[in-house]
């Protein structure tokens, strides 16, 4: 089975005080349909940087990243925008919902941007909100939703357009154990059902252990942990 998203020889260097700072070096990664991969490591090791590169939110200093065999380096800015809208979904530690819109309207947004009709977008958004347990809350604005509900709404928004890849950065970092588990169930359930490749950056060992693979970012490189290793 072909990988959905791949990174080959990826390197990222920033200038810090005029001197180069290499955050990632020769990173290689391939994630397949329906596979959920955890990325772990100490703070400041480049986990979020890797996620931004995979999400075409930043450009690598060297190497190549592709989705469905299409390299980001061959795409214009407008084409990258379309790729993010159609093939990628994002879930962050903070939900980033638009506060002036209802949960339903927030989830409809990616579909409307992609050109779907209001009726099509509404029907699909209602379906996905029901799948994450928010059927009775979809007319509520974010301020009237609990933290767990806001994050499940963010998951619905990330999944509503059936993305090929979902990238999640500490998706349950601000939630208690009960709401974390509900959120994780939503993420994993939808990833399996839609055969979506998922990359999760997390410090949560319980979440990491649920994933198919655990990858450690260390000294700028990525390596797979085996079952006997202790999570950092």
C-alpha positions as CSV (number, residue, x, y, z in Angstrom):
1,X,0.0,0.0,0.0
2,X,1.4,3.4,-1.0
3,X,2.1,6.0,1.6
4,X,-0.3,9.0,1.7
5,X,2.3,11.5,3.1
6,X,6.0,11.2,2.8
7,X,9.0,13.2,3.9
8,X,12.4,12.4,2.4
9,X,15.7,13.8,3.6
10,X,14.0,16.8,5.2
11,X,16.1,19.4,6.9
12,X,15.1,22.6,8.6
13,X,17.6,25.4,9.5
14,X,16.8,28.7,11.2
15,X,19.0,31.7,11.7
16,X,19.4,32.4,15.4
17,X,21.4,35.5,16.2
18,X,23.0,35.4,12.8
19,X,24.1,31.8,13.2
20,X,22.4,28.8,11.6
21,X,20.4,26.5,14.0
22,X,19.6,23.1,12.5
23,X,16.3,21.9,14.0
24,X,15.7,18.9,11.8
25,X,18.2,16.9,9.9
26,X,17.6,14.1,7.3
27,X,14.1,13.3,8.5
28,X,12.4,10.5,6.7
29,X,8.7,9.5,7.2
30,X,6.0,7.6,5.4
31,X,2.4,7.3,6.8
32,X,-0.2,5.0,5.1
33,X,-4.0,5.2,4.9
34,X,-5.7,4.7,8.2
35,X,-2.4,4.7,10.1
36,X,-2.0,6.8,13.2
37,X,1.6,7.8,14.1
38,X,2.6,9.6,17.3
39,X,5.6,12.0,17.3
40,X,7.1,12.4,20.8
41,X,10.2,14.1,22.2
42,X,11.4,16.8,24.6
43,X,10.2,20.3,24.2
44,X,12.1,22.3,21.6
45,X,13.3,19.3,19.6
46,X,11.4,20.2,16.5
47,X,8.1,18.2,16.8
48,X,5.9,21.2,15.9
49,X,8.3,22.3,13.2
50,X,7.9,18.9,11.6
51,X,4.2,19.2,11.7
52,X,4.2,22.6,10.1
53,X,6.4,21.3,7.3
54,X,4.2,18.3,6.7
55,X,1.2,20.7,6.6
56,X,2.8,23.0,4.0
57,X,2.7,25.8,6.6
58,X,6.5,26.2,6.3
59,X,9.1,25.1,3.8
60,X,12.0,22.7,4.5
61,X,15.6,24.0,4.0
62,X,16.3,20.7,2.1
63,X,14.5,17.5,1.2
64,X,11.0,16.8,-0.1
65,X,7.5,16.3,1.2
66,X,4.6,14.9,-0.8
67,X,1.0,13.9,-0.4
68,X,-0.3,11.2,-2.8
69,X,3.0,11.4,-4.7
70,X,2.6,15.2,-5.3
71,X,5.7,17.1,-4.1
72,X,5.1,20.4,-2.3
73,X,8.1,21.9,-4.0
74,X,6.4,21.7,-7.4
75,X,3.3,23.6,-6.3
76,X,2.6,27.3,-6.4
77,X,1.3,29.2,-3.4
78,X,-2.2,28.9,-4.7
79,X,-1.9,25.2,-5.4
80,X,-0.6,24.7,-1.8
81,X,-3.6,26.5,-0.5
82,X,-5.9,24.2,-2.4
83,X,-3.9,21.1,-1.2
84,X,-4.3,22.2,2.4
85,X,-8.0,22.8,1.9
86,X,-8.7,19.6,0.1
87,X,-6.2,17.0,1.4
88,X,-5.1,18.1,4.9
89,X,-6.9,18.6,8.2
90,X,-5.4,20.3,11.2
91,X,-6.2,20.0,14.9
92,X,-4.2,22.2,17.3
93,X,-3.9,22.4,21.1
94,X,-6.2,25.5,21.0
95,X,-9.3,24.9,18.9
96,X,-9.1,28.2,16.8
97,X,-12.8,28.1,16.2
98,X,-14.4,31.3,14.9
99,X,-16.2,32.7,17.9
100,X,-18.9,34.6,16.0
101,X,-20.1,31.4,14.2
102,X,-21.9,28.4,15.6
103,X,-20.3,25.0,15.8
104,X,-22.1,24.0,12.6
105,X,-21.0,27.1,10.7
106,X,-17.4,26.5,11.8
107,X,-17.4,22.9,10.5
108,X,-19.1,24.0,7.3
109,X,-16.4,26.5,6.5
110,X,-13.8,24.2,4.8
111,X,-16.5,22.9,2.5
112,X,-17.8,26.3,1.6
113,X,-14.2,27.5,0.9
114,X,-13.8,24.4,-1.4
115,X,-16.9,25.5,-3.4
116,X,-19.6,23.2,-2.1
117,X,-23.2,24.6,-1.9
118,X,-24.6,25.7,1.5
119,X,-26.9,22.7,1.5
120,X,-24.1,20.2,0.8
121,X,-21.8,21.7,3.4
122,X,-24.6,21.8,6.0
123,X,-25.6,18.2,5.5
124,X,-22.0,16.9,5.7
125,X,-21.2,19.1,8.7
126,X,-24.2,17.9,10.6
127,X,-23.2,14.3,9.9
128,X,-19.7,14.7,11.2
129,X,-20.7,16.7,14.3
130,X,-23.1,13.9,15.1
131,X,-20.2,11.4,14.8
132,X,-18.2,13.3,17.4
133,X,-21.2,13.5,19.8
134,X,-22.3,17.1,19.2
135,X,-25.6,16.5,17.4
136,X,-27.4,18.5,20.2
137,X,-24.8,21.3,20.4
138,X,-24.2,22.3,16.7
139,X,-26.2,25.5,16.9
140,X,-24.1,26.7,19.9
141,X,-21.3,29.2,19.5
142,X,-17.8,28.2,20.9
143,X,-18.1,30.3,24.0
144,X,-21.1,28.2,25.2
145,X,-19.3,24.9,24.6
146,X,-17.1,23.2,27.1
147,X,-13.4,22.7,26.4
148,X,-13.9,19.1,25.3
149,X,-16.8,20.1,23.1
150,X,-14.8,22.8,21.4
151,X,-12.0,20.4,20.7
152,X,-14.4,17.8,19.3
153,X,-15.8,20.5,17.1
154,X,-12.3,21.2,15.9
155,X,-11.9,17.5,15.1
156,X,-15.1,17.6,13.1
157,X,-13.9,20.6,11.2
158,X,-10.6,18.9,10.4
159,X,-12.4,15.7,9.2
160,X,-15.4,17.2,7.4
161,X,-13.8,17.2,3.9
162,X,-12.5,13.7,4.2
163,X,-8.8,14.7,4.2
164,X,-6.1,12.3,3.2
165,X,-4.0,13.4,6.2
166,X,-4.8,14.9,9.6
167,X,-2.0,16.6,11.5
168,X,-2.7,17.2,15.2
169,X,-0.5,19.1,17.6
170,X,-1.2,18.3,21.3
171,X,-4.9,18.0,20.5
172,X,-5.9,17.1,24.1
173,X,-3.2,19.2,25.9
174,X,-5.8,21.4,27.6
175,X,-8.3,18.8,28.5
176,X,-8.9,16.6,31.6
177,X,-8.7,12.8,31.4
178,X,-12.4,12.2,30.7
179,X,-12.6,14.7,27.8
180,X,-9.2,13.7,26.5
181,X,-10.4,10.1,26.1
182,X,-13.6,11.2,24.3
183,X,-11.5,13.4,22.0
184,X,-9.1,10.5,21.3
185,X,-12.0,8.1,20.6
186,X,-13.3,10.7,18.0
187,X,-9.9,11.1,16.4
188,X,-9.1,7.4,16.1
189,X,-12.6,6.4,15.1
190,X,-12.8,8.8,12.2
191,X,-9.3,8.1,11.1
192,X,-10.0,4.4,10.9
193,X,-13.4,4.9,9.2
194,X,-12.1,7.3,6.6
195,X,-8.7,5.6,6.2
196,X,-7.1,8.9,7.0
197,X,-3.4,9.0,7.7
198,X,-2.8,10.8,11.0
199,X,0.3,12.3,12.6
200,X,-0.1,13.3,16.3
201,X,2.5,15.4,18.2
202,X,1.9,14.6,21.9
203,X,3.4,14.5,25.4
204,X,0.5,12.3,26.5
205,X,1.8,8.7,26.9
206,X,-1.7,7.2,26.9
207,X,-2.4,8.8,23.5
208,X,0.9,7.8,22.1
209,X,0.4,4.2,23.2
210,X,-2.9,4.0,21.2
211,X,-1.1,4.8,18.0
212,X,0.3,2.3,15.5
213,X,3.8,3.7,15.7
214,X,5.7,6.0,18.1
215,X,8.4,8.2,16.6
216,X,10.9,10.1,18.7
217,X,12.5,13.4,17.6
218,X,16.0,13.5,19.0
219,X,19.0,15.5,18.0
220,X,17.1,16.6,14.9
221,X,16.4,13.1,13.7
222,X,13.4,10.8,13.8
223,X,13.5,7.2,14.9
224,X,10.9,4.6,15.8
225,X,10.6,3.5,19.4
226,X,10.1,-0.2,20.1
227,X,7.6,-1.5,22.6
228,X,10.3,-2.0,25.3
229,X,11.4,1.7,25.3
230,X,10.1,4.2,27.8
231,X,8.5,7.3,26.4
232,X,10.4,10.5,27.1
